[in-house]
């Protein structure tokens, strides 16, 4: 089928606040013989996007469409017959016209082309593209953290900062599924009820209660086995007060800013393990990536994990700006999406 020579994107040409987000006119992506072409339907909005936009993380190029997590229709398979006939390609299960989800920087545009063996995955037929886009990054984050960063097991006490957010709700569900006691923080009673409906046993209203004192009460002064902290700067020091002896702190986000430099002797008081993981480093090979992706969409397609979509914003500069404001402003419960196209 004929494709346009120019496509629309939404992104940035410089670093700054949400005011630098603009609509972009981009060339149709180059499609090499080993590539697959995707017509994008939905994009997930993540804190990572805001870090690239602000310059907190180095922006790899300009202009840059400001999303990395998208789902849509697989409109073209590789043209290289050797790839199409290879066992490694066949076992991945791609089909033209099927829904796929992918993780690639600079994906907030109408069409994306990626190599067949990159972070692109087929989605079960009963999972809509919106749910696929809402689940990939946060589910991979959660699964790798509760398995590789700290393997949550029955009887553990797990603490999750901002437990009513998109990733927090997934941590609550999957930790509870493994038999853990789940404690978390949030800002309002309404969010607390949402977190409890997703598996949290105890939710602390951090604006009204002393989080450290409350955790001590709930654990009989022992502390928790593991802390999942996507907040960063504002919560890091208190993590060491709430963690138990030989516990694990998993610091994975910068919602309040980067963690300030600290002394390694902070780890010595309780022999604490501290990790700052990135899920892509748990998934270096195609087999590792596919194994985690299959588990993500097994859990989603069977309903074992509920994916919460907070709001869909339009594919405009204003829509993407508002989506990022919703995320960083603490308004969202669940996933914020950009609707790029209907089909």
C-alpha positions in Angstrom: 0.0 0.0 0.0 1.2 3.6 -0.6 2.4 5.4 2.5 2.8 9.2 3.0 6.2 10.8 2.6 5.6 13.1 5.7 4.0 12.1 9.0 3.0 13.8 12.2 4.7 13.6 15.5 4.5 15.4 18.8 7.7 16.2 20.6 10.5 18.6 21.3 13.3 20.5 19.5 14.9 21.7 22.7 14.8 20.9 26.4 12.6 22.7 28.8 9.1 22.7 30.4 6.0 21.4 28.8 5.9 24.6 26.8 8.6 23.2 24.5 6.3 20.4 23.3 5.1 21.0 19.8 3.7 19.2 16.8 6.4 17.9 14.4 6.5 17.3 10.7 8.7 14.3 10.2 9.8 12.1 7.2 8.2 8.7 6.8 10.6 6.3 8.7 13.2 4.3 6.8 12.2 0.7 6.6 15.2 -1.7 6.1 14.8 -5.4 5.0 14.9 -6.6 8.6 12.5 -4.0 9.9 8.8 -4.1 10.8 6.5 -1.2 10.3 3.9 -0.2 12.9 1.0 2.2 12.5 0.7 3.7 16.0 -2.6 3.8 17.8 -1.7 4.6 21.4 1.3 5.9 23.3 1.9 5.5 27.0 3.1 8.6 29.0 5.9 7.9 31.4 8.1 9.9 33.8 11.0 8.9 31.5 9.4 11.2 28.8 9.5 14.1 31.2 13.1 13.5 32.1 14.1 13.6 28.4 12.0 16.7 27.8 13.5 18.5 30.8 17.1 17.4 30.1 17.4 15.5 33.4 18.3 12.6 31.1 20.4 13.3 28.0 18.2 13.8 25.0 19.7 11.6 22.2 18.6 13.8 19.3 16.3 16.6 18.2 13.6 16.9 17.0 12.5 14.0 19.2 8.9 12.6 19.4 8.4 12.4 23.1 7.3 8.8 23.9 8.9 5.4 23.9 6.0 3.1 24.7 3.5 2.6 21.9 1.0 0.1 20.5 -0.5 -0.3 17.1 -1.0 -2.4 14.0 1.8 -4.3 12.4 1.4 -3.2 8.8 4.6 -4.6 7.3 6.8 -7.6 8.1 10.5 -7.8 7.2 11.1 -8.3 3.5 14.3 -10.3 4.0 13.3 -13.9 3.3 16.1 -15.3 5.4 14.6 -13.6 8.4 11.0 -14.6 7.6 12.1 -18.2 7.3 14.3 -18.3 10.4 13.2 -20.2 13.5 14.0 -17.3 15.7 11.6 -15.0 13.8 8.9 -17.6 13.5 8.8 -18.4 17.2 8.2 -14.7 18.1 4.7 -15.1 16.6 4.3 -11.9 14.6 1.4 -11.6 12.0 0.7 -8.8 9.6 -2.4 -6.9 10.7 -2.0 -8.0 14.4 -1.5 -5.7 17.4 2.0 -5.2 18.6 3.5 -3.1 21.4 7.1 -1.7 21.3 9.6 0.2 23.4 11.7 2.6 21.4 12.8 6.2 22.2 11.2 8.7 19.9 8.0 6.8 19.1 5.2 9.4 19.4 4.5 9.6 15.7 2.1 8.1 13.2 4.4 5.3 12.0 7.4 3.6 13.6 9.9 1.2 12.0 12.0 -1.1 14.2 14.2 -4.2 13.7 12.3 -7.5 14.1 14.5 -8.5 17.1 14.2 -5.3 19.1 11.8 -4.6 21.9 8.6 -5.2 19.9 6.1 -7.9 21.0 2.9 -9.4 19.6 -0.2 -8.8 21.7 -3.0 -11.4 22.3 -6.1 -10.8 20.3 -8.2 -10.1 23.4 -6.0 -7.2 24.6 -6.9 -3.9 23.1 -4.1 -1.6 21.8 -4.9 0.9 24.5 -4.4 -1.7 27.2 -1.2 -2.9 25.5 0.3 0.6 25.5 -0.8 1.1 29.1 0.8 -2.0 30.3 4.2 -2.6 28.7 6.7 -0.4 30.5 5.1 -0.4 33.9 4.5 -4.1 33.9 8.1 -4.8 32.8 9.3 -2.5 35.5 7.2 -4.2 38.1 7.9 -7.8 37.0 11.6 -7.4 36.9 11.7 -5.5 40.2 9.7 -8.1 42.1 11.6 -11.0 40.5 15.2 -9.8 39.8 15.8 -6.8 42.0 14.1 -8.5 45.0 12.3 -11.8 44.6 9.1 -11.2 46.5 7.8 -14.3 48.3 5.0 -15.3 50.6 5.2 -13.6 54.0 7.4 -10.7 52.9 6.4 -7.2 53.9 6.6 -5.0 50.8 6.5 -1.1 50.9 5.6 0.9 47.8 5.8 4.7 47.6 2.9 6.3 45.7 1.0 3.1 45.6 -2.0 4.5 43.7 0.0 5.5 40.6 0.3 3.3 37.5 3.4 1.4 38.6 2.3 1.4 42.3 -1.0 -0.4 41.6 0.9 -3.1 39.7 3.4 -3.6 42.5 0.5 -3.9 44.9 -1.3 -6.5 42.7 1.7 -8.7 41.9 3.2 -8.6 45.4 -0.1 -9.5 46.9 -0.5 -12.3 44.3 2.8 -13.7 45.7 1.4 -13.7 49.3 3.2 -10.6 50.6 1.9 -8.0 53.1 1.7 -4.8 51.1 2.1 -1.3 52.6 2.1 1.9 50.6 1.7 5.6 50.6 -0.7 8.0 48.8 -2.1 11.5 49.1 -5.9 11.1 49.5 -8.4 8.7 51.0 -9.9 8.1 47.5 -6.5 7.0 46.2 -6.1 4.8 49.4 -9.3 3.0 48.7 -8.2 2.4 45.1 -4.9 0.9 46.3 -6.6 -1.4 48.8 -8.9 -2.6 46.0 -5.7 -3.6 44.1 -4.1 -5.6 47.0 -2.7 -3.1 49.4 -3.2 -4.1 53.1 -2.2 -0.8 54.6 -2.2 2.6 53.0 -0.5 5.6 54.7 -1.7 9.1 53.8 1.7 10.7 53.8 0.3 14.3 53.9 -1.5 13.5 57.2 0.6 10.8 58.9 4.2 10.2 59.8 5.1 7.5 57.3 8.2 6.3 59.2 6.3 6.0 62.5 3.4 4.3 60.9 5.6 1.7 59.2 7.2 1.0 62.6 3.8 0.4 64.1 2.7 -1.9 61.4 5.9 -4.0 61.5 6.4 -4.1 65.2 9.5 -2.0 64.9 11.2 -4.5 62.5 10.8 -2.6 59.3 9.9 -3.9 55.8 11.7 -6.5 53.7 11.8 -4.4 50.5 11.0 -0.8 49.5 10.1 0.2 45.9 10.8 3.9 45.6 9.9 5.7 42.4 9.9 9.1 44.1 13.6 9.7 44.6 15.0 12.7 46.4 12.2 13.4 48.9 11.8 9.8 50.2 15.3 8.3 50.0 16.6 9.1 53.5 13.5 7.8 55.2 13.8 4.5 53.3 16.8 3.7 55.5 14.6 4.3 58.6 11.9 1.9 57.3 13.9 -0.9 55.9 14.6 -3.9 58.1 18.1 -5.4 58.8 19.3 -7.1 55.6 16.5 -5.5 53.6 16.5 -4.3 50.1 15.8 -0.8 48.8 14.9 -0.5 45.1 15.2 3.1 44.0 13.9 3.3 40.4 12.6 6.8 39.8 13.1 10.6 40.2 9.6 11.9 40.5 10.7 14.4 43.2 14.2 14.8 41.7 17.5 12.9 41.6 18.7 11.3 44.9 21.5 13.5 46.3 25.0 12.0 46.7 25.2 10.0 49.9 27.8 8.1 52.0 28.0 4.3 51.5 28.2 4.0 55.2 24.4 4.5 55.2 24.2 0.9 54.1 26.2 -0.4 57.0 23.8 0.2 59.9 21.5 -2.6 58.7 23.5 -4.3 56.0 21.1 -2.9 53.5 21.1 -3.9 49.8 20.5 -0.9 47.5 19.7 -1.2 43.7 19.0 1.4 41.0 17.8 -1.0 38.3 16.6 -0.3 34.7 14.3 -3.0 33.4 16.1 -3.2 30.0 19.2 -4.5 31.7 17.3 -7.5 32.9 16.2 -8.1 29.3 19.3 -8.0 27.2 18.6 -11.0 24.9 15.6 -11.7 22.7 14.7 -14.7 24.8 14.8 -12.7 28.0 12.7 -10.0 26.5 10.2 -12.4 25.0 9.9 -14.3 28.3 9.0 -11.3 30.3 6.7 -9.9 27.6 4.8 -13.2 27.3 4.3 -13.2 31.1 3.1 -9.5 31.0 0.4 -10.3 28.4 -0.5 -13.6 30.0 -1.3 -11.8 33.2 -3.1 -9.0 31.3 -5.1 -11.2 28.9 -6.3 -13.6 31.7 -7.3 -10.7 33.9 -5.0 -11.7 36.7 -3.7 -8.1 36.7 -5.9 -5.2 36.1 -4.5 -2.3 34.0 -6.0 1.0 35.1 -6.2 3.8 32.4 -6.6 7.2 34.0 -7.2 9.3 30.9 -6.6 9.4 27.1 -5.3 12.7 25.7 -5.4 13.8 22.1 -2.4 13.6 19.7 -1.6 17.3 19.8 1.0 19.5 21.5 -1.7 20.6 24.0 -2.8 17.1 24.7 0.7 15.7 25.3 1.6 18.7 27.5 -1.5 18.1 29.6 -0.8 14.4 29.8 2.7 15.1 31.2 1.2 17.7 33.7 -1.3 15.1 34.9 1.5 12.7 35.5 4.0 14.9 37.3 1.2 16.8 39.2 0.1 13.7 41.0 -3.4 13.8 39.5 -3.3 10.4 37.8 -4.3 7.1 39.2 -3.2 4.5 36.7 -1.9 5.1 33.2 -2.0 8.2 31.1 -2.3 7.6 27.3 -2.1 9.5 24.1 -4.6 8.4 21.4 -2.7 8.7 18.1 -5.1 7.0 15.7 -8.2 4.7 15.6 -6.7 2.1 13.2 
